[in-house]
Amino acid sequence: MTTVMVENEFGASTQPYPDLPTPMTTRGLRAQPVKDYFLWSLFNVAYCNFCCLGFMALIFSVKARDQKVLGDGYSANHYGSTSRALNLTATILSILLFVIVFALLVAGVISIHPK
């Protein structure tokens, strides 16, 4: 047993404490959570389905989610990164197409109302 000196307002007193093992902290590599980008894929299928890239991204998102459930982190990460690339491409191309069409409408090259 170990005695520890504790000081209070009336003076010093000793209190016995049992010997406790020293706590140990272990650090290991934590697996990063696998992202499947499913909601982004659904958004691209509904609104930005440029050349069916949004649909392809949705397929890879579902594959990534399935592999994550099965516990295969490597395949889930691979499918998730492919889904991210397809989603990013579909979003950028759809926004670019919208900007080009809007610019052509403003410039008068394209007319909504035929003459």
Secondary structure in CASP SS format (residue, H / E / C, confidence):
PFRMAT SS
TARGET T0000
AUTHOR 0000-0000-0000
METHOD secondary structure of the structure
MODEL  1
M C 1.00
T E 1.00
T E 1.00
V E 1.00
M E 1.00
V E 1.00
E E 1.00
N E 1.00
E C 1.00
F C 1.00
G E 1.00
A E 1.00
S E 1.00
T E 1.00
Q E 1.00
P E 1.00
Y E 1.00
P C 1.00
D C 1.00
L C 1.00
P C 1.00
T C 1.00
P C 1.00
M C 1.00
T C 1.00
T C 1.00
R C 1.00
G C 1.00
L C 1.00
R C 1.00
A C 1.00
Q C 1.00
P C 1.00
V C 1.00
K C 1.00
D C 1.00
Y C 1.00
F H 1.00
L H 1.00
W H 1.00
S H 1.00
L H 1.00
F H 1.00
N H 1.00
V H 1.00
A H 1.00
Y C 1.00
C C 1.00
N C 1.00
F H 1.00
C H 1.00
C H 1.00
L H 1.00
G H 1.00
F H 1.00
M H 1.00
A H 1.00
L H 1.00
I H 1.00
F H 1.00
S H 1.00
V H 1.00
K H 1.00
A H 1.00
R H 1.00
D H 1.00
Q H 1.00
K H 1.00
V H 1.00
L H 1.00
G C 1.00
D C 1.00
G H 1.00
Y H 1.00
S H 1.00
A H 1.00
N H 1.00
H H 1.00
Y H 1.00
G H 1.00
S H 1.00
T H 1.00
S H 1.00
R H 1.00
A H 1.00
L H 1.00
N H 1.00
L H 1.00
T H 1.00
A H 1.00
T H 1.00
I H 1.00
L H 1.00
S H 1.00
I H 1.00
L H 1.00
L H 1.00
F H 1.00
V H 1.00
I H 1.00
V H 1.00
F H 1.00
A H 1.00
L H 1.00
L H 1.00
V H 1.00
A H 1.00
G C 1.00
V C 1.00
I C 1.00
S C 1.00
I C 1.00
H C 1.00
P C 1.00
K C 1.00
END
